[in-house]
Amino acid sequence: MVIRFVDPASFNNASQCVLKLYDRRFSTQHRDDWDAAPWTLEIEKTYHDFVDCGDADEYFSYWDAEKERNDYWSAAYVDNRNRWSVAKREAYLQWDSTMTYETEKKAYERMSHLQGEDVPKVFGEVMLDQPTTTKQDNEHEDVDDKDARIFTIPGILMQYVDGFHLTDLHKHLPTEHWQSTVDSAIKALSNIQDCGILNRDVNTRSFMADPLTRKVMMIDFGMVCFREDAEGDREWEELQANQDEQGAVGLVMKSYLKRETDIGIVYRCSERALRLAWRFNQDGGENEGGTQEEDEYVRQNKDLMIEK
């Protein structure tokens, strides 16, 4: 949500900010993804009963262990998740929301030097307390015995980016600015990659463009992994090559604009993306990096992009 400061009228030289809450109750897309019914007070009461009896704590610990073993783990790995109770599904949504928050918080910390340029500035964190029990006051259980993630809603207070989604480029800027704006998005993404961050959900709506400066920022880092999650340099490079983050922006925008307007742009990927393509995305299999053949491949493809 966008919030405006009243007294004082500004905070960190900003008159308004975005408060991003990781709240399972009202995350409609999140609930749809995991086949959860729309939130109601009755569902919340069921969840609180689940918390009171200690089951939520137990499952949070179990899911933590699964995530520790496999960074990609989610409920998608659970065959019987369709038979979960309403309360258990709410517990999973709560756990997954907090994991998304922790991931995004870590990403912004890694990108501290990019804040305000390629990504929004982060001004602080927010924790909203929720009722911890449905018991009567005289039966209230000591909350110190519970995992705080079970009954808090985390949030990040960040810079409000006044602009439009990259997807809507053709609706906001004249054609002579399309190329430079897409190039700006790819440059921002390249700088983010330099921070050891791999985004597993890159899409053109994750980029906001300023209509005046045409500067582009990336805004969504809830589904990322980090360099240390890979076992070595080779595995990390292969993950990047398979994800092809820059192609998910440049190639998609090139095709989209051509389809919508019959006007094309050039996809100008970084040298890193070309080298990863040489090493992992060739028909003949993997190639060794750091060779003259790789250098020639990079040179030829850079020239090809310029000619187009």
N, C-alpha and C positions, 0 to 999 in steps of 0.2 A: 504494500500500500504506500501511497505518497503521503507524507506528513508535512505540515507547515508549522514552523515555529512562531509562537505568539509572544512569549515573554521568557527570555529575550527573543528578539525578532530574527536572530541568526545564530547559527552554530557552525564553528569552523568556517566562517565566511559564506555559509550557505543558508538560504532562507527556507529551503525545503529539502527533504531527503527521502529516500526509499527505505522503508522498514520491511525487510524480507523475513517473514515468519515461516518456520518449518512446522506447520500445524496440521497434523493428520486429519483433524476433524473437517477442515474446509479445503483440503487439497483435492479438488475434484478429479484431476487427471490421475493423481497418485491412487486414489480410491478405485477409479475405473480400471487402472492397470492391474490391480490385485483383486478385482471382482468383489469389492466391498460395497455394501449398501450405503446410500447417502446417510450422513451422520444424523442421529437424533438423540434426544436426552435419554431415551430408553437404552440405546446402544451404549451411551456413556455410563449409565448406571451398571450395565452388565460388565463393562471394562473395569470399573472401580471395584466391583465384587471380585473380579479376577485378580486385581492388584492386592486386595485385602487378604486373600487366602494364600498369597505368596507365589502364585503360579507365574505372574509376570516377571518377577525377579529371576525365577528359574529359567524361563525361556530367553530372557535377555542374556543371561550368562551363556546359555547354549549357543545362541546365534552369534555372540561375540567370538566364541571358540571356532565356529565354522568360518567366520570372516577372517579370523587370524590364519587359518589353514589355507584359505583360498580367497584372495582379495575380490574375486568376481562373484563370490557366493551371494545368492539371494534365495527367496522362497521359490524361485523357478526351479531350483534343484530338488525341491521336496515334492515327491510324487502324490502324496495324499493331501496337499494343501487345499484342494477343493472341498475336503471334508472338515476343515478346521471350523471350530466354533466361532461365533461372532466375536466373542471376547478375545480369543487367541488371535484372530485376524486383526483386531484393533491393536493388540499388543505388538504384532509385527509391524503394522503401519507406524506405530509410535517409535519402535526401535529403528526402522528404516529411515524415518524422518530425521532422527537425531544423527544417524550415520551420515546422511546427506549433508547435514549442517556441519559436522566435524570435517568432512571432506572439503567443502567449499571454504570453510574458515582456514584450513591449512593451505589451500590453493592461494587465497588472497595474501596470506602471510608470505608465501614464496614469491609472490608478485608485488611485494611492497614497493619496489623501485619503478614499477609500471603503473601504479595507481595514479589516476588523474590523467593518464595519457592513453594507454591501451586498454585499461580496465578501470572501473569506477573506484574512487577513493572509499575506503572503509573507515567509518568514524567510531565504531564501537560495537559491542555485543549487547544483546538484550535477553533476559531470561524471565518469562512469564510463569508465575506459579499457578498451578491448578489444584483443585481440591484433591487431597490424597486418599480420601476414604469416604465411604457412604455410611459408616457407623455413627452412632450417637457420640456426642462430645465426650461423654464419660467412658466411652469404649475406645477412644482414639489411640491408634497405634503409634509408637515412636517413629517418626519419618526418617530418623537417622539410620534406621535399620534397612531402609529401602534405597534402591538405585535412583538417584535424583532424576535420571533421564525418563523414568516412568511417568513422572507427574509434572514435568516442566516443558515449556514450549520455548525452544531457543530461537534467536533471531539475529540478524545482522543489520546494523544501521549504516547505510551507504549513500554515496553520491547519487543524486537524481540526474539521469542523463536525458536531456530534453532533445528528442530527435525521433527518427523513424527506423523501423526494422529494415535491414538490408534488402529483404525480400521485396519491399515496397519502393525500391530505388527509382523505378521508372515513373512512379506517381508523384515524386517530390523534386527530382532534379532533371535539368535538361540533359540531352544525350551526351553533350561534350564533357560532362562530369562523371559519366558512368564508369569509365575505365579507371580513373584515378581513385574513385571511391572504393571500387572492388579491390584495387591494388592496396589501398590503405587497410582494408580488412585483412588481407593476406599478410601484410607486413606486421600488423598487430598480432595475428596468430603465430607468426614466426617468432616474434619476441617472447610470446608466452611459452612456446615450445622450448626456447632457450632456458627456461626456468625448470626444466625437467618435468613438465606437465603434459600428459596425453589426455585429450578430451575424447571420451567415448560416445559423445552425443553432439557432435558439431552439426549445426544447421544454420541456415542464413538468418533465422529469426533470433539467433543468439548474438547478433551484432546490431548495435544502434549507431546510426549516422547522424551527425549534426548537420542540419540543412544549410547552415551558414558557412562553417569551416570545412565541411565534408570529412571531418575527422571521425574515425570509426572506433568504437569500443566494443569489446566482447563482455557479455554480462552473465553468463550462466556456467558455473563450474561445479555443479552438483554431481556430475558423473565423470570423474577424472581418476586417473591413476598417476603414480609418481615414479620417477626414475628408480628409486630404491626398491620398488615393487618387482622389478625385473631382476633376473639372476645375473645378468651381465650385459655388456654393451651390445653384443650381437642380438640378444633377445629383445632389448629395448628398441633397437633399430628396426627389427622385424615387426614389432608391435606398431611402431609409427608408420612403417610402410603399408601394413595391412589396413590400418585405420584411414590413411590418406586424408588427414584433416584439411590440408590446403585444397585438395581436389573437391572436398565436400563443400567448399565455399566457391572457389574459382570456376570449376567445371560446372557446378550446379547453376551459378549465376549466368555463366555464358549460355548454357542451354535454355534457361528460363527466360532471359531477356530476348533471345532469338525467337523463342516460341510466342512470347507475349507481344513483342513489338516488331519482329522481323529485323531487328538491329543487333548486330553482334559485338562482342568485346573479345579481347585476347586474354587467355588465362596465363598469367605470369607467375609461375610457382617459384619458390626459392631454390637456390642451389642445393640446399639440404634435401628438398623433396626430390630433385632430379637424381641425386646420388642414391637415395633410398630406393627409387624406382629401378635404377640400374642393378642394385644389389639383390632385390627381392622380387621384383614384378616383371621379370623377363620370361618369355616363353620357354627358353632353354633351361630354366631353373635359376638357382641362386648364383650370383657372380661375386668374385672377390672385390673388396673395396680398396681404394688407394692405388689403383693401377692406371696406366696410360689409357687403357680402353675405357675406363670409367670417365676420365677427364675428357676424352673425345666425345663420349656420349653426352656429357653435360654441355660441351661447347656446341655440338650440333643441335641439340634440343633448345638451347637458349636462342641460337640463331633462328631456328624454326619459329619460335614464339614471336620474335621480333618481326619476321617477314610476314606473319599473319596479321 
